[in-house]
């Protein structure tokens, strides 16, 4: 076979490939996949796929076929002129719970390959009925809940809660014969008397300013009813009270203010001691209490001058560093813990560089020890 024959065969194959790759007419969809996401069982699930005739000839959709009977398509039956648009409407039956992926195959005249459209999503079971919320039964009353956590409640705020209750007994029940509660709560009942099958709301309001102590709390509210099966109904309220203070109250709190948090003693000879007093002032009005003062190692001793410092008074913490058996740069810390609410822990630093005495290296010369 000569080169001319080979070239002719190759050129013919290219012409055939081009003819197969290009349809005489061409439609282009804005999207070929639609994601419904999560939908409820029985909800409407419909979507319209829009396409444009991108060719120079009119086009007619010959067939639009869904992959199963649960998907119903409807489409533009008339000719779609060049540059004009058409639609394919797809409906999915959501009576079946679970994830789904369905296809719709579109064929049109003069097209050598169909277009496949996809719809996807997940059908979710419907929520429970209203009566199903009354899961907590106490005697002949059923509650949607019997405990509530209010989370963090600022002392200058209030938190409203609602407990739903239903009479599931055969006789009327009076709810507000007596309500036992602490002073931090306000309680009201929308409908005090419930006939069998009736329901109402019990409204509870937690008042932050009436809580004496900050921190976590757990309280009970007792409804004393005429239910002959179990007269007392208990509701539990818990949470955490965050004490919000005024500017005046904040100014009264103890506050530890050091003149300096770090002292650099420079260079000392090995064996010498470094003594420094970290001075501070209680800038608050209430007494400042030093709860602990601890050095980072045994080579540093600390001696607080006072344990309790009155408002406006000054004091100091004396730190003593012993450089015996130490060499080179040294950084020692003193951890101070107090009842200052804003800075309960303060770190003090003492720095020093220890050098050997050239006249007493290896203890040749005067006796070693404290050489100050």
Buried (B, 14 or more C-beta within 10 A) or exposed (E): EEEEEEEEEEEEEEEEEEEEEEBEBBBEBEEBEBEBEEBBEEEEBEBEBEBBBEBEEBBBBEEBEBBEEBBEBEBBEEBBEEEBBBEBBBBBBBEEEEEBEBBBBBEBBEBEEBBEBBBBBEBBEEEEEEEEBBEBBBBBBBBBBBBBEBEEBEBEBBBEBEBBBBBBBEEEBEBBEEBEBEEBBBBEBEBEBBEEEEBBEBBBEBBBEEBEEBEEBEBBBBBBBEBEEEBEBEBEBBBEBBBEBEEEEEBEBBBBBBEEEEBEBEEBBBBBBBEBBBBBBBBBBBEBBBEEBEBBEEBBBBEBBBEEBBBEEBBBBBBBBBBBEBEEEBEBBBBBBBBBEEEEEBEBBBBBBBEEBEEBEEEEEEEEEEBE
